[in-house]
Structure formats: structure tokens, C-alpha cells
Amino acid sequence: MGSRSTRRGRVLRSTAVVAASCLALLLNTPVVASAAPPDDTAQATETTALGGGSFPGDWPSWQKDLSGSRSNPFERRLTPANVGKLKLKWAFAYPKTAGTPHSQPAVVGDTIYFGAPDGHFYARDARTGAAKWDFDLSTVGPAGYGAVVQDGAAVSGGKVYFGDGRGYFYALDQRTGKLAWARQIDTEVAAGVTSSPIVFGGRVYVGVSSGQNILGKTFPCCTFRGHIDALNAETGEQVWRYYTVPEPKQNGTWPNGVPRYEPSGAGVWSTPAIDPVTRTLYVGTGQNYTGSAGNYDSVLALDITTGKARWTRKMTDVDTWRIECSARTPEDRQYCPNLDDGTALDFDLGAAPNLFRAGGRHLVGIGQKAGVYHVLDARTGKIVWQRQLSEPMPSGGLSGIQWGTSFDGQRLYVSTYMGRPGTLFAINPADGHIIWKTPNPADGCTTGGAAQYPAVCQLGHGPAVTTTPGLVWLGSMDGKMRAYSARTGEVLWTYDTITEVQGVNGLPGRGGAVSGAGGAVVSHGMVYIHSGYMFTPYPNPDHGSVLLAFGL
């Protein structure tokens, strides 16, 4: 199980370009957040760093910027003083048969772009929800299961880039929604794109993951190899590919006679980050499905020009997990050969990395499902500090750090998933010191819509963390979306998404757990979230899941 994304650029040929790139990096990974509004020069540089076609205050990709900050320093309309006045402005409801969303929106200018569980990708007016265009994924490749958006889009250079659950990757015209190109970047059974793309220097970088390890014991597990690809942004042509494990070979059979292949797995679930100065891409990987080899549970630092590793750092000695490792019967447990030795862990590095500078060093931080936040020297991969924020559950890493974390220029903000309870932390980036921590409010399951479903509700955080000046945004499995004080950790605003709403598209809807695989997008005075999450399924027979848009 696990998490998400990737990008590229050209050789820098002049001192002016190098200087601009250095400034872009500093803006995306500041040591201290500016107290004053950014000036025009800074805003123009951020636009350049995002790959063009984006303006200050936009949220054009899953991680917001190349450094993976998940922070919008240009958001000045929403403040700790007025956030309590946020109201629902519009909602978009999905058909009740469509399932739950898995795609974080992107906002550029006056338009919001988002994938839906109904097999469509939409562009709507960001202020009103009015329709602009929609694209039907079933028009590409064979129809059937998996033709849904599994990642968050990246908007750059006049195109919208995203992937789906069948392993297809798309580029649409940003203005019209017309297909520019599409290609299937992995044809393995159950391969899909949950990694959100990152665009830089004329290339799109994206990772590929798989669900082969949850297909059951009748499947010849497993032949999937995780990889990260660099694609030409204009044509979709593959420039390079980095495989995370060696090619799987048959090694006998499983107890039922089905062929057994190994090593396999180490999918790339999450979006990468890019340092444009050193031209290095950073991303985490998942666990092995079979065998024990390759870059599983690892941080990768890849040269964006060639795809070759500058360094890799493995965070778990051995970790081989498939669905049978959670089985209760002795027969099924035979399909988890490493269960007895305690290495069936499911400790993916599924959270997206953060690049930042602290203590005079360029650092890369990343959360793991083991509940540890790791900080490494970005140049060498050497561990600088580590902080255990939750203890892993016996059946795997669901208590740990699931998706994304945020850096606002002063502090790191990290949340734990089912951390008993899940907790939001503010951390000193230089040494890992915990400045404050706020557990998921204890009344989360006894108030609002969640109170009707005590057997379903849990106090944990599936979504990624987002920050804006003075505020931290985080949703919960209890169905509540919350804004916290970045200074103290106090809850300043709460909205219960387990509430019936009428969608601007004419359908009724109701949220559930605030959706994981992404988090809140805060742009131009508005907050956007998906509510309804397959891993915390609140009964909802009459309404579909929802995209919710809030403003003052």
C-alpha cells in the first residue's frame, strides 16, 4: 500500500539563468517566512519556478511548488483573525454509484481542475463552480475498471497533466479540455498512477505504483516493478525510466501451485520534489511485494537529466508485504512467507518529500508509514535527524505518516494517520524539536454527522497537511475539516462535511471522511477539499461524495 509524483529541465548555460534558479529555490524553500507580502519580483520568480503559466496565489500542482512545500505564502485573504467566518460557497456532487474521490484539485487563475470517481476530469469556475469543460477518460483506451483519476493534476505550459488507475497518463489543453496526448506508461496488471506529476524544464515526471499485492492468492504474485518516468511534456515520449527493483524472475510456486515471482513491488505512490539548482529529483518508494531487493522503502535522489541515481537511502532493513500478511487463517498466512520473522511491515515512504534549508544545510524531509519523519542531507543522503511521531500498528503502518507534510518557511507540519489518535505536529526543521502538537479533537466522533456512525469513525488524518500564513489546514476521518493556528496549534475553524448539500451540477451530495491522497487546496481566498474516502466508508446510500469550496 502507499502513496505518489515527478519532473525535469535543460542544461543551464548562463549565469543569469543559474541566478534565477537559485532565487527560485530560495523562494520555494525559505529559511524564515516573510512577514510582508511578496513583491513583484518574488512573484514573477515563483511563476518561473512553477514551469510557466501560473501566477502568485495559484495552486497548480499537488505539492504547490517544486520544493514540495504544500504552502501558499501568497494567500493573504484568509487569516487567523477571519478564518472562523469561512462558509460553504458551492459544492460539486458525484453520482452515488461513482465511489469516492482520490484526486486533489489544482487551481490556476479563475479555474479549478479536478479528477472525479465517475471517470471524468473537470474544469469549473473556481469562484462559482460553473462548468467550463469536462473530459471523459473512457474515450482513451479500453473501457472498464480503473478509468478514473487517481492523482492530483499539474497545470503547466497550457496543459493539464494527470494519470489514471489503468496506468494511462494524459495531457489536456488547459483552455478547452481537448486531448493533446495520452499514453499507457505501464501495462502490468493492476498498475496505476497515484503519483501526482511534477513539470519542469519541458518534462513531466511521474511515478507508477500497483495493486498486484492485494489481488489475492490466485494471482501469480508478483511481476510489477515500481518506476519513475521522465516524459516529454509536449509529446508524452519517454525520456528516461528508473526502475526501483530488478526484473522479477519465477522462483518456484505458491502453496496453491500458482507461479511465484520475485523481487517485485517498491511502487512510487507520491509526487516528487525537484531542486532546480542541483537538478535533482527526490521521491519515496513503497515496500517489496515479494522477495527483498531493490530500492524499497527508500528515498531516491535522481539526476533529472539522465534519471541516474545520485544517492539512495533505504529506511527499512526488510519489508515485504502483500494482502495475505493481514490474514487470520493459517492457510492464508502461508502466502506471507516473511510473516514469522516480523518483516511484513507495509512501511512505505508514501508521503511526498519537502525540500528546505535549515542550520545552513539543504535538507530533504519525508514521512514514513512507520510513524517516523526523516530529514536527510539533500546532497549526500546522510541522516541529519529523525523523529518518531507515532507507533506502528501490528498489522502495518496505518498509524504513521500517510501522505503529505508542509513547510511554511519556519516550521514543518506533520500529521499522523490512525495514531491513536492521529495528531498534528509543528516541528523545528533544524533539529526535529516538537514545538506543539494537537491531537485530533476527542469529540470528533461524538459530534456532527460522524456521531451517527460510531463503528466507522476514527480520530485520524488521512489527508495531507497544507499551510498558508498563520494557518494549518487538515481534514480528518471524523468528517471534519479544520483550520489550526500555525503559532499555537489551536483549532480556529471546523466544518462538518457529513452534511447533505446540493451540487452546482444538479446532484445531491454528502461528505464522509475528508479524502486522503491529497489535502486542502487554498488559493485566492478559497479553500477546496474532497470529502468521501474509501478507507473510511461512512454509509451513504442516497448521496455521492463531494468537492466542497469555501470562502469568506
C-alpha positions as CSV (number, residue, x, y, z in Angstrom):
1,M,0.0,0.0,0.0
2,G,1.3,3.5,-0.1
3,S,1.5,6.8,-2.0
4,R,2.6,9.5,-5.0
5,S,4.8,12.1,-8.3
6,T,8.0,13.6,-10.7
7,R,9.8,16.3,-13.3
8,R,12.8,17.8,-15.5
9,G,14.8,20.7,-17.2
10,R,17.7,21.6,-19.5
11,V,21.4,22.4,-19.0
12,L,21.8,25.8,-17.6
13,R,24.0,27.8,-19.9
14,S,24.3,31.3,-18.4
15,T,25.0,32.9,-15.1
16,A,21.7,34.8,-15.3
17,V,19.7,31.5,-15.5
18,V,21.6,30.0,-12.7
19,A,21.0,33.0,-10.5
20,A,17.2,32.9,-11.3
21,S,17.1,29.2,-10.4
22,C,18.9,29.8,-7.1
23,L,16.4,32.6,-6.3
24,A,13.5,30.3,-7.2
25,L,14.8,27.6,-4.9
26,L,15.2,30.0,-2.0
27,L,11.6,31.3,-2.6
28,N,10.3,27.8,-2.6
29,T,12.3,26.7,0.5
30,P,12.7,29.8,2.6
31,V,14.6,29.7,5.9
32,V,12.2,32.3,7.5
33,A,8.8,33.2,6.2
34,S,8.5,36.8,5.2
35,A,6.2,38.9,7.3
36,A,5.5,41.3,4.4
37,P,3.6,40.5,1.2
38,P,5.9,39.2,-1.5
39,D,7.0,41.8,-4.0
40,D,6.5,41.6,-7.8
41,T,10.0,40.2,-8.4
42,A,9.4,37.4,-6.0
43,Q,6.0,36.7,-7.5
44,A,7.5,36.6,-11.0
45,T,10.2,34.2,-9.9
46,E,7.7,31.8,-8.3
47,T,5.9,31.8,-11.7
48,T,9.1,30.8,-13.4
49,A,9.9,28.1,-10.8
50,L,6.5,26.5,-11.3
51,G,7.2,26.0,-15.0
52,G,5.2,28.9,-16.5
53,G,1.5,29.6,-16.9
54,S,1.0,30.0,-13.2
55,F,0.6,33.2,-11.1
56,P,1.1,34.1,-7.4
57,G,-1.6,32.6,-5.3
58,D,-2.3,29.8,-7.7
59,W,-2.1,26.1,-6.6
60,P,-1.1,24.5,-9.9
61,S,0.1,21.1,-8.7
62,W,-0.3,18.6,-5.9
63,Q,2.7,19.9,-3.9
64,K,2.1,23.6,-4.9
65,D,5.8,24.2,-5.9
66,L,8.9,22.4,-6.9
67,S,10.2,22.1,-3.4
68,G,7.1,20.2,-2.2
69,S,6.2,22.8,0.4
70,R,2.4,22.4,0.3
71,S,2.4,26.0,1.5
72,N,0.9,29.1,-0.2
73,P,2.8,32.2,1.1
74,F,0.8,34.4,-1.3
75,E,-2.5,33.7,0.4
76,R,-3.3,36.9,2.2
77,R,-7.1,37.0,2.3
78,L,-7.6,34.2,4.8
79,T,-6.0,34.9,8.2
80,P,-6.2,33.6,11.8
81,A,-8.5,36.6,12.5
82,N,-11.1,35.9,9.9
83,V,-10.9,32.1,9.2
84,G,-13.8,31.5,11.6
85,K,-16.0,33.2,9.1
86,L,-15.4,30.7,6.3
87,K,-18.7,29.5,4.7
88,L,-19.5,26.9,2.0
89,K,-19.8,28.7,-1.3
90,W,-20.5,25.8,-3.6
91,A,-20.4,22.1,-3.9
92,F,-19.9,19.6,-6.7
93,A,-21.6,16.2,-6.1
94,Y,-20.7,12.9,-7.7
95,P,-23.2,10.1,-8.6
96,K,-23.8,7.8,-5.7
97,T,-22.6,4.9,-7.7
98,A,-19.3,6.5,-8.6
99,G,-17.4,5.8,-5.4
100,T,-15.1,8.2,-3.6
101,P,-12.6,10.7,-5.0
102,H,-8.9,10.3,-5.0
103,S,-7.8,13.4,-6.9
104,Q,-6.7,16.7,-5.3
105,P,-7.7,19.7,-7.3
106,A,-5.4,22.3,-8.9
107,V,-6.3,26.0,-9.1
108,V,-4.9,28.3,-11.8
109,G,-6.4,31.8,-12.3
110,D,-10.1,31.6,-12.2
111,T,-10.3,27.8,-12.9
112,I,-10.3,24.7,-10.7
113,Y,-9.2,21.4,-12.3
114,F,-10.1,18.0,-10.7
115,G,-10.5,14.4,-11.4
116,A,-13.6,12.5,-10.4
117,P,-14.5,9.0,-9.4
118,D,-17.1,9.0,-12.2
119,G,-14.4,8.6,-14.9
120,H,-14.3,12.3,-15.9
121,F,-11.9,15.2,-15.5
122,Y,-13.5,18.6,-14.9
123,A,-12.6,22.2,-15.3
124,R,-15.0,24.6,-13.4
125,D,-15.1,28.2,-12.4
126,A,-13.2,28.4,-9.1
127,R,-15.5,31.0,-7.6
128,T,-18.9,29.7,-8.6
129,G,-18.4,26.1,-9.7
130,A,-19.9,26.9,-13.1
131,A,-19.0,24.4,-15.9
132,K,-16.1,25.1,-18.3
133,W,-15.3,21.7,-19.8
134,D,-15.1,18.1,-18.9
135,F,-13.1,15.2,-20.4
136,D,-14.3,11.6,-20.4
137,L,-11.4,9.2,-19.7
138,S,-13.3,6.3,-21.3
139,T,-12.5,7.9,-24.7
140,V,-8.9,6.7,-24.3
141,G,-8.0,3.0,-24.4
142,P,-10.4,0.2,-23.5
143,A,-13.3,1.0,-21.2
144,G,-13.6,-0.7,-17.9
145,Y,-12.4,-0.7,-14.3
146,G,-9.7,1.8,-13.4
147,A,-10.6,4.6,-15.9
148,V,-10.7,7.1,-13.1
149,V,-8.2,9.8,-12.0
150,Q,-6.1,8.5,-9.1
151,D,-3.7,11.5,-8.7
152,G,-3.8,15.3,-8.5
153,A,-3.3,17.2,-11.7
154,A,-0.4,19.5,-12.6
155,V,-1.2,22.6,-14.8
156,S,1.7,24.0,-16.7
157,G,2.6,25.4,-20.1
158,G,-1.1,25.5,-21.3
159,K,-1.7,21.8,-20.5
160,V,-3.2,19.8,-17.7
161,Y,-1.4,16.6,-16.8
162,F,-2.7,13.6,-14.8
163,G,-2.9,9.8,-14.7
164,D,-5.5,7.1,-14.0
165,G,-5.9,3.8,-12.4
166,R,-5.2,1.8,-15.6
167,G,-1.7,3.2,-16.0
168,Y,-2.6,5.8,-18.6
169,F,-1.2,9.3,-18.5
170,Y,-2.9,12.3,-20.1
171,A,-2.2,15.8,-21.3
172,L,-5.2,18.0,-22.0
173,D,-5.4,21.5,-23.4
174,Q,-5.8,23.8,-20.4
175,R,-8.3,26.1,-22.1
176,T,-10.5,23.6,-24.0
177,G,-10.0,20.2,-22.4
178,K,-9.1,18.7,-25.7
179,L,-6.8,15.7,-25.6
180,A,-3.2,16.7,-26.5
181,W,-1.8,13.3,-26.0
182,A,-2.2,10.2,-23.9
183,R,-0.1,7.0,-23.4
184,Q,-0.2,4.0,-21.2
185,I,3.0,4.1,-19.2
186,D,2.6,0.7,-17.6
187,T,0.7,-2.3,-19.0
188,E,1.2,-4.6,-16.0
189,V,-2.0,-6.0,-14.3
190,A,-3.2,-3.5,-11.7
191,A,-0.6,-0.9,-12.5
192,G,-1.8,2.7,-11.9
193,V,-0.8,6.3,-11.5
194,T,-1.4,7.6,-8.0
195,S,1.8,9.7,-8.2
196,S,0.9,13.3,-9.0
197,P,3.1,14.7,-11.8
198,I,5.6,17.5,-11.5
199,V,6.5,19.6,-14.5
200,F,9.9,21.3,-15.0
201,G,12.0,22.3,-18.0
202,G,9.9,20.7,-20.7
203,R,9.5,17.4,-19.0
204,V,6.8,15.7,-16.8
205,Y,8.0,13.4,-14.0
206,V,5.6,10.8,-12.7
207,G,5.8,7.6,-10.7
208,V,3.9,4.3,-11.1
209,S,2.5,2.0,-8.4
210,S,0.4,-1.1,-8.4
211,G,-2.2,-3.1,-6.6
212,Q,-0.9,-6.5,-7.5
213,N,-0.1,-7.3,-3.9
214,I,-3.8,-7.1,-3.0
215,L,-5.2,-9.2,-5.8
216,G,-5.3,-12.4,-3.7
217,K,-3.6,-15.8,-3.6
218,T,-4.9,-16.9,-7.0
219,F,-2.8,-14.2,-8.7
220,P,0.8,-15.2,-9.7
221,C,2.3,-12.6,-7.4
222,C,4.1,-10.5,-8.4
223,T,5.6,-9.2,-11.6
224,F,5.3,-5.4,-11.1
225,R,8.3,-3.2,-10.8
226,G,7.9,0.3,-9.4
227,H,9.3,3.1,-11.6
228,I,9.6,6.8,-12.1
229,D,9.4,8.2,-15.7
230,A,10.5,11.4,-17.3
231,L,8.2,12.3,-20.3
232,N,8.5,14.9,-22.9
233,A,5.8,17.4,-21.9
234,E,4.8,18.2,-25.5
235,T,4.6,14.7,-26.9
236,G,4.5,12.2,-24.0
237,E,7.5,10.4,-25.3
238,Q,9.5,8.7,-22.6
239,V,12.9,10.3,-22.0
240,W,14.1,8.0,-19.2
241,R,12.8,5.5,-16.7
242,Y,14.2,4.5,-13.3
243,Y,13.1,1.1,-12.0
244,T,13.1,0.6,-8.3
245,V,13.6,-3.2,-8.3
246,P,15.4,-5.7,-10.6
247,E,13.3,-7.6,-13.1
248,P,11.2,-10.3,-11.3
249,K,12.0,-13.9,-12.1
250,Q,10.0,-17.0,-11.3
251,N,11.2,-18.7,-8.1
252,G,9.0,-21.7,-7.6
253,T,5.3,-21.6,-6.8
254,W,3.0,-20.6,-4.0
255,P,1.3,-23.3,-1.9
256,N,-1.6,-23.5,-4.4
257,G,0.7,-24.1,-7.4
258,V,0.5,-20.5,-8.8
259,P,3.8,-19.2,-10.1
260,R,5.8,-17.1,-7.6
261,Y,7.9,-14.2,-8.9
262,E,10.5,-12.1,-7.1
263,P,11.6,-9.5,-6.3
264,S,8.7,-7.1,-7.0
265,G,7.0,-4.0,-5.8
266,A,8.5,-0.8,-4.5
267,G,5.9,1.3,-6.2
268,V,6.2,5.1,-6.4
269,W,2.9,6.4,-4.9
270,S,3.6,10.0,-4.3
271,T,4.7,13.2,-6.0
272,P,8.4,14.1,-6.1
273,A,10.1,17.3,-5.4
274,I,12.8,18.9,-7.6
275,D,15.8,21.1,-6.7
276,P,16.3,23.2,-9.9
277,V,19.8,24.3,-8.9
278,T,21.4,20.8,-8.4
279,R,18.9,19.4,-10.9
280,T,17.9,16.6,-8.6
281,L,14.6,14.9,-8.1
282,Y,13.6,13.4,-4.7
283,V,10.9,10.8,-4.1
284,G,10.0,8.0,-1.8
285,T,9.1,4.3,-2.6
286,G,7.0,1.6,-1.2
287,Q,7.7,-1.9,0.2
288,N,8.5,-5.1,-1.7
289,Y,5.6,-7.4,-2.7
290,T,7.8,-10.4,-3.0
291,G,11.5,-11.1,-2.3
292,S,13.8,-8.5,-0.8
293,A,15.7,-6.4,-3.2
294,G,16.0,-3.0,-4.9
295,N,15.1,0.5,-3.6
296,Y,12.1,-0.4,-1.4
297,D,11.1,1.9,1.5
298,S,13.8,4.3,0.1
299,V,14.4,7.9,-0.6
300,L,15.7,8.4,-4.1
301,A,17.8,11.3,-5.4
302,L,17.9,11.1,-9.2
303,D,19.6,13.3,-11.8
304,I,16.7,14.9,-13.7
305,T,18.7,14.9,-17.0
306,T,19.7,11.2,-17.1
307,G,17.5,9.5,-14.5
308,K,20.6,8.0,-12.8
309,A,20.7,7.9,-9.0
310,R,22.9,10.4,-7.2
311,W,22.2,8.5,-4.0
312,T,19.6,6.3,-2.4
313,R,18.8,5.8,1.2
314,K,16.9,2.7,2.5
315,M,14.8,3.4,5.7
316,T,13.7,-0.2,6.5
317,D,16.0,-3.2,6.5
318,V,13.5,-5.7,5.1
319,D,9.8,-5.1,4.3
320,T,7.8,-7.5,2.1
321,W,4.1,-7.3,2.3
322,R,1.0,-8.5,0.4
323,I,-2.6,-8.6,1.5
324,E,-2.3,-12.2,2.9
325,C,0.1,-10.8,5.5
326,S,-3.1,-9.4,7.2
327,A,-4.9,-12.7,7.0
328,R,-6.2,-14.5,10.1
329,T,-6.2,-18.1,8.8
330,P,-3.1,-20.4,8.9
331,E,-3.7,-21.3,5.2
332,D,-3.7,-17.7,4.0
333,R,-0.7,-16.8,6.2
334,Q,1.4,-19.3,4.1
335,Y,1.3,-16.6,1.3
336,C,3.2,-14.2,3.5
337,P,6.4,-16.1,3.9
338,N,8.1,-13.4,6.0
339,L,5.3,-13.1,8.5
340,D,7.0,-15.1,11.2
341,D,10.3,-13.1,11.1
342,G,8.4,-9.8,11.6
343,T,9.3,-8.2,8.3
344,A,5.8,-8.0,6.8
345,L,5.6,-4.3,7.7
346,D,3.9,-2.2,5.0
347,F,6.2,0.7,5.8
348,D,6.0,2.6,2.5
349,L,7.5,6.1,2.1
350,G,4.3,7.3,0.6
351,A,4.4,10.9,1.8
352,A,5.7,13.5,-0.6
353,P,9.2,15.0,0.3
354,N,9.8,18.5,1.5
355,L,13.0,20.4,0.4
356,F,14.1,23.2,2.7
357,R,17.1,24.9,4.2
358,A,17.9,24.8,8.0
359,G,21.0,25.1,10.0
360,G,22.9,26.3,7.0
361,R,22.2,23.0,5.1
362,H,20.0,22.0,2.2
363,L,17.7,19.2,3.5
364,V,15.1,16.8,2.3
365,G,12.4,15.6,4.8
366,I,10.0,12.8,4.3
367,G,7.4,10.9,6.4
368,Q,7.0,7.2,6.6
369,K,4.2,4.9,7.5
370,A,6.3,3.6,10.3
371,G,5.4,6.9,12.0
372,V,8.9,8.5,11.5
373,Y,9.7,11.8,9.9
374,H,13.2,11.6,8.4
375,V,15.4,14.5,7.5
376,L,18.4,13.9,5.2
377,D,21.3,15.9,3.8
378,A,20.0,16.7,0.3
379,R,23.5,16.4,-1.2
380,T,24.6,13.1,0.4
381,G,21.5,11.3,1.7
382,K,23.1,11.2,5.2
383,I,20.6,11.2,8.0
384,V,20.5,14.6,9.9
385,W,17.7,13.8,12.3
386,Q,14.7,11.5,12.7
387,R,11.6,11.9,14.9
388,Q,9.2,9.1,15.9
389,L,5.7,10.6,15.9
390,S,3.5,7.5,16.3
391,E,4.0,3.8,17.0
392,P,3.1,1.5,14.1
393,M,0.2,-0.9,14.3
394,P,0.9,-4.6,14.4
395,S,-0.7,-5.1,11.0
396,G,1.2,-2.4,9.2
397,G,1.9,1.3,9.0
398,L,-1.6,2.8,9.1
399,S,-0.8,4.7,12.3
400,G,2.1,6.6,10.6
401,I,2.6,9.4,8.2
402,Q,0.4,8.6,5.2
403,W,0.5,11.4,2.6
404,G,2.0,14.9,2.5
405,T,3.6,17.3,5.0
406,S,4.1,21.0,4.8
407,F,6.9,23.6,5.3
408,D,5.9,27.2,5.7
409,G,9.4,28.7,5.8
410,Q,9.7,28.5,9.6
411,R,8.3,25.1,10.7
412,L,7.5,21.7,9.4
413,Y,3.9,20.5,9.9
414,V,3.4,16.7,10.0
415,S,0.3,14.7,10.8
416,T,-0.2,11.1,11.7
417,Y,-3.0,8.9,10.3
418,M,-4.5,6.4,12.8
419,G,-2.1,7.5,15.5
420,R,-4.5,6.7,18.4
421,P,-5.4,9.5,18.0
422,G,-3.9,11.0,14.9
423,T,-2.0,14.1,15.8
424,L,-0.8,17.3,14.1
425,F,2.7,18.4,14.9
426,A,4.7,21.6,14.4
427,I,8.4,20.8,14.3
428,N,11.6,22.8,14.3
429,P,13.2,21.9,10.9
430,A,16.8,22.2,12.1
431,D,16.7,19.6,14.9
432,G,13.3,17.9,15.0
433,H,12.2,19.5,18.3
434,I,8.4,19.4,18.6
435,I,7.1,23.0,19.1
436,W,3.5,22.0,19.6
437,K,1.2,19.0,19.0
438,T,-2.6,18.9,18.7
439,P,-4.4,15.5,18.8
440,N,-7.5,15.0,16.6
441,P,-10.2,16.6,18.8
442,A,-11.6,14.0,21.2
443,D,-15.2,14.9,20.3
444,G,-14.7,14.3,16.6
445,C,-16.6,11.0,16.6
446,T,-19.4,12.2,19.0
447,T,-20.4,15.4,17.3
448,G,-21.8,16.2,13.8
449,G,-22.6,13.6,11.2
450,A,-19.9,11.1,12.5
451,A,-21.8,10.6,15.7
452,Q,-24.3,8.5,13.8
453,Y,-21.6,6.0,12.9
454,P,-19.5,5.2,16.0
455,A,-18.4,1.9,14.5
456,V,-16.9,3.7,11.4
457,C,-15.5,6.9,12.8
458,Q,-11.8,7.1,13.9
459,L,-9.7,10.0,15.1
460,G,-7.1,10.2,12.4
461,H,-5.9,12.2,9.5
462,G,-6.0,10.7,6.0
463,P,-5.3,13.9,4.1
464,A,-2.0,15.7,3.6
465,V,-1.2,18.9,5.5
466,T,-1.5,22.4,3.9
467,T,-0.3,25.7,5.2
468,T,-0.9,29.4,4.5
469,P,0.4,32.4,6.5
470,G,-0.6,31.8,10.1
471,L,-2.8,28.8,9.3
472,V,-2.6,25.0,9.1
473,W,-5.3,23.1,7.2
474,L,-6.1,19.4,7.9
475,G,-9.1,17.2,7.4
476,S,-10.0,14.1,9.5
477,M,-11.5,10.7,9.3
478,D,-14.2,12.1,11.6
479,G,-15.5,14.1,8.6
480,K,-14.4,17.5,10.0
481,M,-12.3,19.9,8.0
482,R,-10.2,22.1,10.4
483,A,-8.0,25.2,10.3
484,Y,-5.4,25.4,13.1
485,S,-3.3,28.3,14.3
486,A,0.2,27.8,13.0
487,R,1.6,29.6,16.1
488,T,-0.2,27.5,18.8
489,G,-2.0,24.6,17.2
490,E,-5.4,25.8,18.4
491,V,-8.4,24.9,16.3
492,L,-9.7,28.1,14.8
493,W,-12.4,26.7,12.4
494,T,-14.3,23.5,11.9
495,Y,-16.7,22.4,9.2
496,D,-18.6,19.1,9.3
497,T,-18.6,17.6,5.8
498,I,-21.0,14.8,6.8
499,T,-23.8,17.1,5.8
500,E,-26.2,17.0,2.9
501,V,-25.5,19.6,0.1
502,Q,-26.9,20.4,-3.3
503,G,-24.3,20.3,-6.0
504,V,-24.0,23.0,-8.7
505,N,-24.2,20.2,-11.2
506,G,-27.7,19.3,-10.1
507,L,-26.9,16.3,-7.9
508,P,-27.3,15.9,-4.1
509,G,-24.2,15.0,-2.2
510,R,-22.8,14.3,1.3
511,G,-19.3,14.0,2.5
512,G,-17.7,11.4,4.8
513,A,-14.1,11.2,5.9
514,V,-12.1,14.0,4.3
515,S,-10.4,12.4,1.4
516,G,-6.8,11.2,1.6
517,A,-4.3,11.1,-1.2
518,G,-4.3,14.9,-1.1
519,G,-5.3,17.7,1.1
520,A,-6.8,21.1,1.2
521,V,-6.0,23.5,-1.7
522,V,-6.0,27.1,-0.6
523,S,-5.9,29.7,-3.3
524,H,-7.2,33.2,-3.9
525,G,-9.2,33.3,-0.7
526,M,-10.9,30.0,-1.3
527,V,-10.4,26.5,0.3
528,Y,-11.2,23.4,-1.7
529,I,-11.4,19.8,-0.4
530,H,-12.8,16.4,-1.4
531,S,-14.9,14.6,1.1
532,G,-15.6,10.9,1.0
533,Y,-12.8,8.3,1.3
534,M,-12.8,4.6,0.5
535,F,-10.7,3.6,3.5
536,T,-13.2,5.1,6.0
537,P,-16.6,4.3,4.3
538,Y,-19.4,6.0,6.0
539,P,-22.8,4.5,4.8
540,N,-24.2,6.8,2.2
541,P,-26.9,5.1,0.2
542,D,-28.6,8.2,-1.2
543,H,-25.8,10.6,-1.9
544,G,-22.5,10.7,-3.6
545,S,-19.2,12.1,-2.4
546,V,-18.5,15.8,-2.8
547,L,-16.0,18.5,-3.8
548,L,-16.5,21.5,-1.4
549,A,-15.5,25.1,-1.9
550,F,-15.3,27.6,1.0
551,G,-14.8,31.3,1.1
552,L,-15.5,34.4,3.3
